[in-house]
């Protein structure tokens, strides 16, 4: 598996995790837990965008 294939796979896994976290946040009744899950999803989503940029050959990671 090439480096770009590994990065694409990682991005897919991260996006799946984001989807799961958002769904879990919607199901929970605890406002603090909902906030925590949404924040974690936001962080992973941001990281996946950076990894996606690297996979596409963008040499300047997003900050």
N, CA, C and O atoms as a GROMACS GRO file, in nm:
protein
  252
    1UNK      N    1   0.085  -0.118   0.000
    1UNK     CA    2   0.000   0.000   0.000
    1UNK      C    3   0.090   0.123   0.000
    1UNK      O    4   0.182   0.132   0.080
    2UNK      N    5   0.063   0.217  -0.088
    2UNK     CA    6   0.144   0.338  -0.096
    2UNK      C    7   0.109   0.434   0.017
    2UNK      O    8   0.007   0.418   0.085
    3UNK      N    9   0.194   0.533   0.036
    3UNK     CA   10   0.169   0.633   0.140
    3UNK      C   11   0.037   0.705   0.117
    3UNK      O   12  -0.037   0.730   0.212
    4UNK      N   13   0.008   0.739  -0.008
    4UNK     CA   14  -0.116   0.811  -0.035
    4UNK      C   15  -0.238   0.722  -0.009
    4UNK      O   16  -0.342   0.771   0.036
    5UNK      N   17  -0.226   0.593  -0.037
    5UNK     CA   18  -0.336   0.500  -0.006
    5UNK      C   19  -0.358   0.492   0.145
    5UNK      O   20  -0.472   0.488   0.191
    6UNK      N   21  -0.249   0.488   0.220
    6UNK     CA   22  -0.259   0.483   0.366
    6UNK      C   23  -0.323   0.610   0.420
    6UNK      O   24  -0.406   0.604   0.511
    7UNK      N   25  -0.286   0.726   0.364
    7UNK     CA   26  -0.345   0.852   0.408
    7UNK      C   27  -0.494   0.856   0.375
    7UNK      O   28  -0.574   0.901   0.458
    8UNK      N   29  -0.531   0.811   0.256
    8UNK     CA   30  -0.673   0.808   0.219
    8UNK      C   31  -0.752   0.717   0.312
    8UNK      O   32  -0.863   0.750   0.353
    9UNK      N   33  -0.694   0.602   0.345
    9UNK     CA   34  -0.760   0.509   0.437
    9UNK      C   35  -0.777   0.574   0.575
    9UNK      O   36  -0.881   0.560   0.639
   10UNK      N   37  -0.673   0.643   0.617
   10UNK     CA   38  -0.681   0.711   0.748
   10UNK      C   39  -0.789   0.817   0.747
   10UNK      O   40  -0.864   0.831   0.845
   11UNK      N   41  -0.799   0.894   0.639
   11UNK     CA   42  -0.902   0.997   0.628
   11UNK      C   43  -1.041   0.934   0.633
   11UNK      O   44  -1.130   0.986   0.701
   12UNK      N   45  -1.060   0.823   0.562
   12UNK     CA   46  -1.190   0.755   0.564
   12UNK      C   47  -1.226   0.709   0.705
   12UNK      O   48  -1.340   0.723   0.748
   13UNK      N   49  -1.128   0.654   0.777
   13UNK     CA   50  -1.152   0.610   0.914
   13UNK      C   51  -1.187   0.727   1.005
   13UNK      O   52  -1.277   0.717   1.088
   14UNK      N   53  -1.116   0.837   0.987
   14UNK     CA   54  -1.143   0.955   1.070
   14UNK      C   55  -1.282   1.011   1.042
   14UNK      O   56  -1.353   1.050   1.134
   15UNK      N   57  -1.320   1.015   0.915
   15UNK     CA   58  -1.453   1.066   0.881
   15UNK      C   59  -1.563   0.976   0.935
   15UNK      O   60  -1.668   1.025   0.975
   16UNK      N   61  -1.539   0.846   0.936
   16UNK     CA   62  -1.636   0.752   0.994
   16UNK      C   63  -1.649   0.777   1.144
   16UNK      O   64  -1.759   0.773   1.199
   17UNK      N   65  -1.536   0.802   1.210
   17UNK     CA   66  -1.537   0.830   1.354
   17UNK      C   67  -1.613   0.959   1.382
   17UNK      O   68  -1.689   0.966   1.479
   18UNK      N   69  -1.594   1.061   1.299
   18UNK     CA   70  -1.666   1.187   1.315
   18UNK      C   71  -1.817   1.163   1.305
   18UNK      O   72  -1.894   1.213   1.386
   19UNK      N   73  -1.856   1.086   1.205
   19UNK     CA   74  -1.998   1.055   1.187
   19UNK      C   75  -2.055   0.983   1.310
   19UNK      O   76  -2.164   1.015   1.356
   20UNK      N   77  -1.979   0.887   1.362
   20UNK     CA   78  -2.022   0.814   1.481
   20UNK      C   79  -2.036   0.905   1.602
   20UNK      O   80  -2.133   0.897   1.677
   21UNK      N   81  -1.936   0.992   1.621
   21UNK     CA   82  -1.939   1.084   1.736
   21UNK      C   83  -2.057   1.181   1.727
   21UNK      O   84  -2.123   1.209   1.827
   22UNK      N   85  -2.084   1.232   1.607
   22UNK     CA   86  -2.197   1.323   1.590
   22UNK      C   87  -2.329   1.253   1.617
   22UNK      O   88  -2.419   1.310   1.679
   23UNK      N   89  -2.341   1.130   1.571
   23UNK     CA   90  -2.463   1.053   1.595
   23UNK      C   91  -2.480   1.026   1.744
   23UNK      O   92  -2.590   1.037   1.798
   24UNK      N   93  -2.370   0.989   1.810
   24UNK     CA   94  -2.375   0.964   1.954
   24UNK      C   95  -2.412   1.092   2.030
   24UNK      O   96  -2.488   1.086   2.127
   25UNK      N   97  -2.359   1.205   1.987
   25UNK     CA   98  -2.391   1.333   2.051
   25UNK      C   99  -2.540   1.364   2.040
   25UNK      O  100  -2.600   1.416   2.134
   26UNK      N  101  -2.599   1.331   1.927
   26UNK     CA  102  -2.742   1.356   1.909
   26UNK      C  103  -2.828   1.264   1.997
   26UNK      O  104  -2.939   1.302   2.036
   27UNK      N  105  -2.778   1.146   2.027
   27UNK     CA  106  -2.855   1.050   2.107
   27UNK      C  107  -2.847   1.078   2.257
   27UNK      O  108  -2.939   1.042   2.331
   28UNK      N  109  -2.738   1.141   2.302
   28UNK     CA  110  -2.721   1.158   2.446
   28UNK      C  111  -2.812   1.268   2.500
   28UNK      O  112  -2.843   1.365   2.432
   29UNK      N  113  -2.852   1.250   2.624
   29UNK     CA  114  -2.938   1.350   2.688
   29UNK      C  115  -2.858   1.442   2.781
   29UNK      O  116  -2.911   1.542   2.828
   30UNK      N  117  -2.734   1.408   2.807
   30UNK     CA  118  -2.648   1.488   2.894
   30UNK      C  119  -2.585   1.602   2.812
   30UNK      O  120  -2.506   1.577   2.722
   31UNK      N  121  -2.619   1.727   2.844
   31UNK     CA  122  -2.566   1.840   2.765
   31UNK      C  123  -2.413   1.848   2.766
   31UNK      O  124  -2.353   1.882   2.664
   32UNK      N  125  -2.350   1.818   2.877
   32UNK     CA  126  -2.203   1.823   2.885
   32UNK      C  127  -2.140   1.714   2.799
   32UNK      O  128  -2.040   1.738   2.731
   33UNK      N  129  -2.198   1.596   2.801
   33UNK     CA  130  -2.149   1.486   2.717
   33UNK      C  131  -2.169   1.520   2.569
   33UNK      O  132  -2.082   1.493   2.486
   34UNK      N  133  -2.283   1.580   2.536
   34UNK     CA  134  -2.310   1.621   2.398
   34UNK      C  135  -2.205   1.721   2.352
   34UNK      O  136  -2.152   1.708   2.242
   35UNK      N  137  -2.174   1.820   2.435
   35UNK     CA  138  -2.074   1.919   2.402
   35UNK      C  139  -1.937   1.855   2.382
   35UNK      O  140  -1.865   1.888   2.288
   36UNK      N  141  -1.901   1.763   2.472
   36UNK     CA  142  -1.772   1.695   2.463
   36UNK      C  143  -1.761   1.613   2.334
   36UNK      O  144  -1.657   1.617   2.268
   37UNK      N  145  -1.866   1.540   2.300
   37UNK     CA  146  -1.865   1.460   2.179
   37UNK      C  147  -1.856   1.545   2.053
   37UNK      O  148  -1.785   1.512   1.959
   38UNK      N  149  -1.930   1.656   2.052
   38UNK     CA  150  -1.926   1.745   1.936
   38UNK      C  151  -1.789   1.810   1.921
   38UNK      O  152  -1.741   1.827   1.809
   39UNK      N  153  -1.726   1.845   2.031
   39UNK     CA  154  -1.593   1.904   2.026
   39UNK      C  155  -1.491   1.802   1.975
   39UNK      O  156  -1.405   1.835   1.893
   40UNK      N  157  -1.500   1.679   2.023
   40UNK     CA  158  -1.411   1.573   1.975
   40UNK      C  159  -1.431   1.550   1.825
   40UNK      O  160  -1.334   1.533   1.752
   41UNK      N  161  -1.555   1.549   1.780
   41UNK     CA  162  -1.585   1.532   1.638
   41UNK      C  163  -1.524   1.647   1.558
   41UNK      O  164  -1.469   1.625   1.450
   42UNK      N  165  -1.535   1.770   1.609
   42UNK     CA  166  -1.480   1.886   1.540
   42UNK      C  167  -1.328   1.874   1.527
   42UNK      O  168  -1.271   1.906   1.422
   43UNK      N  169  -1.262   1.829   1.634
   43UNK     CA  170  -1.117   1.814   1.632
   43UNK      C  171  -1.073   1.709   1.530
   43UNK      O  172  -0.980   1.731   1.453
   44UNK      N  173  -1.141   1.596   1.529
   44UNK     CA  174  -1.106   1.489   1.435
   44UNK      C  175  -1.135   1.534   1.292
   44UNK      O  176  -1.058   1.503   1.201
   45UNK      N  177  -1.244   1.606   1.272
   45UNK     CA  178  -1.278   1.656   1.140
   45UNK      C  179  -1.170   1.751   1.088
   45UNK      O  180  -1.131   1.744   0.972
   46UNK      N  181  -1.122   1.837   1.174
   46UNK     CA  182  -1.015   1.930   1.137
   46UNK      C  183  -0.887   1.854   1.101
   46UNK      O  184  -0.820   1.884   1.002
   47UNK      N  185  -0.855   1.755   1.183
   47UNK     CA  186  -0.736   1.674   1.156
   47UNK      C  187  -0.750   1.598   1.025
   47UNK      O  188  -0.654   1.584   0.950
   48UNK      N  189  -0.870   1.547   0.998
   48UNK     CA  190  -0.890   1.471   0.874
   48UNK      C  191  -0.874   1.561   0.752
   48UNK      O  192  -0.828   1.515   0.647
   49UNK      N  193  -0.912   1.688   0.764
   49UNK     CA  194  -0.892   1.782   0.654
   49UNK      C  195  -0.743   1.804   0.628
   49UNK      O  196  -0.701   1.815   0.513
   50UNK      N  197  -0.665   1.810   0.733
   50UNK     CA  198  -0.521   1.826   0.718
   50UNK      C  199  -0.460   1.702   0.651
   50UNK      O  200  -0.378   1.714   0.560
   51UNK      N  201  -0.499   1.585   0.697
   51UNK     CA  202  -0.447   1.461   0.639
   51UNK      C  203  -0.491   1.449   0.493
   51UNK      O  204  -0.414   1.403   0.409
   52UNK      N  205  -0.613   1.489   0.464
   52UNK     CA  206  -0.664   1.485   0.327
   52UNK      C  207  -0.581   1.577   0.238
   52UNK      O  208  -0.551   1.542   0.124
   53UNK      N  209  -0.544   1.693   0.289
   53UNK     CA  210  -0.460   1.785   0.213
   53UNK      C  211  -0.324   1.724   0.183
   53UNK      O  212  -0.271   1.741   0.074
   54UNK      N  213  -0.269   1.652   0.280
   54UNK     CA  214  -0.140   1.586   0.259
   54UNK      C  215  -0.155   1.476   0.154
   54UNK      O  216  -0.066   1.457   0.071
   55UNK      N  217  -0.265   1.405   0.157
   55UNK     CA  218  -0.287   1.295   0.062
   55UNK      C  219  -0.302   1.348  -0.080
   55UNK      O  220  -0.267   1.280  -0.176
   56UNK      N  221  -0.354   1.470  -0.092
   56UNK     CA  222  -0.374   1.527  -0.226
   56UNK      C  223  -0.250   1.599  -0.276
   56UNK      O  224  -0.249   1.652  -0.387
   57UNK      N  225  -0.145   1.600  -0.194
   57UNK     CA  226  -0.020   1.660  -0.238
   57UNK      C  227  -0.004   1.805  -0.196
   57UNK      O  228   0.093   1.869  -0.236
   58UNK      N  229  -0.096   1.856  -0.118
   58UNK     CA  230  -0.085   1.994  -0.068
   58UNK      C  231   0.027   1.998   0.034
   58UNK      O  232   0.020   1.929   0.136
   59UNK      N  233   0.130   2.075   0.009
   59UNK     CA  234   0.246   2.076   0.098
   59UNK      C  235   0.230   2.169   0.216
   59UNK      O  236   0.313   2.170   0.307
   60UNK      N  237   0.123   2.247   0.216
   60UNK     CA  238   0.100   2.340   0.326
   60UNK      C  239  -0.018   2.293   0.409
   60UNK      O  240  -0.134   2.315   0.372
   61UNK      N  241   0.010   2.226   0.523
   61UNK     CA  242  -0.102   2.180   0.607
   61UNK      C  243  -0.183   2.296   0.660
   61UNK      O  244  -0.130   2.405   0.685
   62UNK      N  245  -0.311   2.273   0.676
   62UNK     CA  246  -0.400   2.375   0.730
   62UNK      C  247  -0.368   2.397   0.877
   62UNK      O  248  -0.331   2.303   0.948
   63UNK      N  249  -0.383   2.520   0.922
   63UNK     CA  250  -0.357   2.551   1.063
   63UNK      C  251  -0.482   2.600   1.128
   63UNK      O  252  -0.481   2.632   1.247
   0.00000   0.00000   0.00000
